[in-house]
Amino acid sequence: MKKIVSYFILFIVIFFITLIVILSTIGVETNKFNKLIIEKISQTKNINLDLKTIKFKINPKELSLFLETQNPGIIYRNLLVPVKNIKVYLDFLPILKSDLKIKKISLVSEELDVIQLKNLTSIIKPSTVKSLLNNRIKDGKLISEIEIFLDEEGLIKDFIVKGTIKSLNIELLSNINLKETELSFFADRSDILFKNISGVIENIRISDGDIKLNLENGIDINSNFNSKININEEVAKKYNKFLKKYDFVKGIKNFKADFNNNFSIKFDNTYKVKDYDYNFTGKIEKTNFELSSPLKNKIFTEQITNIYLSDLKIKTFIKSNDIKISGEGMYSFDNLNFLKINLENNLNKLGLNLKLDFDYKNNIEIELINYKKPKNTVANLFLDLEKKKNNLNINTLNYKEESNIIKIQGLNLTKNKLLSFKKIEVVTSSNDFIIEKDKKILIKGNKFDATNLAKNFNKNSEENIFEEIDSAIEINFKNINVPMSEKLKNFKLIGEIKKGQFIKISSKGDYGGNNFLDISMKKNKDNDKKYLEIYSDLPRSLLSEYSFFKGLSGGKLIYTSIIDDSKSNSKLIIENFKVINAPGVIKLLSLADLGGLADLAEGEGLSFNILEIDMEKNKNFLKLNEILALGPSLSVLMEGYQDENGLTSLRGTIVPAKTLNKMISKIPVIGKIVIPKEVGEGLFGVSFKMKGPKGNIKTSINPIRTLTPRFIQKIVERNKETK
């Protein structure tokens, strides 16, 4: 009996195992449920279903029953959907009660051309996605699996869509396509996930990409992907149009890089972007930016047309109101000599904060302090600045080239106007000083190179960058290098600046050998005019920038000026000086056929008792009302002007002393002008004209037999003063 029971149990087990194997593999063919399945699926509008053979099967893992059919005919919106397989999962208990309830429907498609999906886009929202499918997707292949979950009432309560896409081609922008794209996807009511995305966009290869769309409360998109970029000059032309808004960049010539990218975008319920976040990290192997116009200024004197970057490790974080960029690598201007560069740049709606640390090998020239960096040396520049609207704050600027150091702290500019600063420190071979600003401006140091100071002050410029500065000022220099190799010691100045200009000066310096420099300025409160006086025992250092004074030696200088707003009336007097080897003077005397005087000027020099210049300056126009020079060998009377473009025009008369003395002796009454009656006694002098831009002044002469009454009057008046 026990054996019979055992065999029976064994038979039952084998039977059920066999049944399960058959039901899980081959299945049992039936047409009992065809009508029910068609009715259930047809509850969705626009679907027509034609079922062929249906098999009853079991899923041993889930211990669930399902119906399966191969290659059914499904037509949706007049589109034949190539479905490979349909599975209908049934609730087991109702079947025992002769009641059929469907829990899940699973559909596996054949490979589908994505072009066929365009007929399905009428149900897709938002319209931008619909437009993308209809207008931008060119071709591709789709394999998908759809799982539909039903509730007790047989209504759809949830769904899952998953599958793969291959050979996808999308036109992203005009002439810019995403090609060779492959990915897998998963979607339900709340999320859409794209994984393992790869493709190519014009020499940009994308790999290991993921995109997740959260469909609850609007749309949230999150993505990460790798991108390898290798753009040559020809391909770059397509992208350069996106750089037009950056005025300083003409375009990219090449770009090779490897980035890891992450971004997120949040849309509201109306599909408007309400927030976004994008960041990428990686390395720019090489790139070349061509500048819109050559970069050249007074400090960086060499013309820069291109910027090359190499091995630049970069991190970029972009949010809706904030951009952070940091990089560390190499740069060059010629694609040959690469130098270190580090940068941090934070941009937001308020402005930017830039930190830049780089080495520099090209020429640098700071004319004001007579500093020139040799091209073969490497300097380091660190810059920390903030820009907010029209305000530019240089928190720190550190420059170092060997033993030469320049440091700036707390410099504040607005609309190219200096508002304030904390400290400026300069140490070079010929400079060692500090400028500090607290209650007053204090400038002090061991030495200052003023060789080019007069040149910079005399440059035509309508813009005063210091016009926002009102402050008392004090200057103390132990040593000052001035033009013509002169040395000025123990220079002290106290004064006051209003709107960037001196209104009060009291200063003194020592040239040595009992020679001094005195400068004073006062402002008349009644007429708002400034009165400037300069006295110097060594005039040439103050006049080195003026070609008329080239070769000046000795003398005493007195300069007075009345300054009224944008104009001034001035008078310059120099007494007892020589002009030695001055090219302009020698050329003029040679042309005038005054060879003896020309030799004298070239040798021991021409002596003059006095020089007087009466002049007016209005903005950038200098009018020379009168220039009178009297000497034992030669006398000169001139007038002219210099315009805003540097064009100089002079005309005048030269008279040798012998002719002049002879002519004056014939005047019967001192102070009364008499024109000589003798015509054949020789020439009285030479009239001349000098005109042209700086460095190219042309001279013409005309011998004369008579002198103008004005010239004679000036000579007579001067002789009376000296007696």
Secondary structure as GFF3:
##gff-version 3
##sequence-region A 1 723
A	DSSP	alpha_helix	2	25	.	.	.	ID=ss1
A	DSSP	beta_strand	28	30	.	.	.	ID=ss2
A	DSSP	alpha_helix	34	41	.	.	.	ID=ss3
A	DSSP	beta_strand	47	50	.	.	.	ID=ss4
A	DSSP	beta_strand	54	59	.	.	.	ID=ss5
A	DSSP	beta_strand	64	70	.	.	.	ID=ss6
A	DSSP	beta_strand	73	76	.	.	.	ID=ss7
A	DSSP	beta_strand	79	81	.	.	.	ID=ss8
A	DSSP	beta_strand	83	90	.	.	.	ID=ss9
A	DSSP	alpha_helix	92	96	.	.	.	ID=ss10
A	DSSP	beta_strand	102	109	.	.	.	ID=ss11
A	DSSP	beta_strand	112	113	.	.	.	ID=ss12
A	DSSP	three_ten_helix	114	123	.	.	.	ID=ss13
A	DSSP	alpha_helix	127	131	.	.	.	ID=ss14
A	DSSP	pi_helix	132	136	.	.	.	ID=ss15
A	DSSP	beta_strand	137	150	.	.	.	ID=ss16
A	DSSP	beta_strand	156	173	.	.	.	ID=ss17
A	DSSP	beta_strand	176	187	.	.	.	ID=ss18
A	DSSP	beta_strand	191	201	.	.	.	ID=ss19
A	DSSP	beta_strand	204	214	.	.	.	ID=ss20
A	DSSP	beta_strand	219	231	.	.	.	ID=ss21
A	DSSP	alpha_helix	233	239	.	.	.	ID=ss22
A	DSSP	three_ten_helix	240	243	.	.	.	ID=ss23
A	DSSP	beta_strand	249	267	.	.	.	ID=ss24
A	DSSP	beta_strand	273	295	.	.	.	ID=ss25
A	DSSP	beta_strand	304	319	.	.	.	ID=ss26
A	DSSP	beta_strand	322	332	.	.	.	ID=ss27
A	DSSP	beta_strand	339	348	.	.	.	ID=ss28
A	DSSP	beta_strand	351	360	.	.	.	ID=ss29
A	DSSP	beta_strand	364	366	.	.	.	ID=ss30
A	DSSP	three_ten_helix	367	369	.	.	.	ID=ss31
A	DSSP	beta_strand	371	373	.	.	.	ID=ss32
A	DSSP	beta_strand	379	388	.	.	.	ID=ss33
A	DSSP	beta_strand	391	401	.	.	.	ID=ss34
A	DSSP	beta_strand	404	414	.	.	.	ID=ss35
A	DSSP	beta_strand	417	420	.	.	.	ID=ss36
A	DSSP	beta_strand	423	428	.	.	.	ID=ss37
A	DSSP	beta_strand	431	437	.	.	.	ID=ss38
A	DSSP	beta_strand	441	449	.	.	.	ID=ss39
A	DSSP	alpha_helix	453	457	.	.	.	ID=ss40
A	DSSP	beta_strand	471	482	.	.	.	ID=ss41
A	DSSP	beta_strand	486	498	.	.	.	ID=ss42
A	DSSP	beta_strand	501	512	.	.	.	ID=ss43
A	DSSP	beta_strand	515	523	.	.	.	ID=ss44
A	DSSP	beta_strand	530	536	.	.	.	ID=ss45
A	DSSP	three_ten_helix	539	541	.	.	.	ID=ss46
A	DSSP	three_ten_helix	547	549	.	.	.	ID=ss47
A	DSSP	beta_strand	552	564	.	.	.	ID=ss48
A	DSSP	beta_strand	567	579	.	.	.	ID=ss49
A	DSSP	alpha_helix	583	591	.	.	.	ID=ss50
A	DSSP	alpha_helix	595	602	.	.	.	ID=ss51
A	DSSP	beta_strand	606	618	.	.	.	ID=ss52
A	DSSP	beta_strand	621	630	.	.	.	ID=ss53
A	DSSP	beta_strand	634	642	.	.	.	ID=ss54
A	DSSP	beta_strand	648	656	.	.	.	ID=ss55
A	DSSP	alpha_helix	657	665	.	.	.	ID=ss56
A	DSSP	beta_strand	685	692	.	.	.	ID=ss57
A	DSSP	beta_strand	698	704	.	.	.	ID=ss58
A	DSSP	alpha_helix	709	722	.	.	.	ID=ss59
###
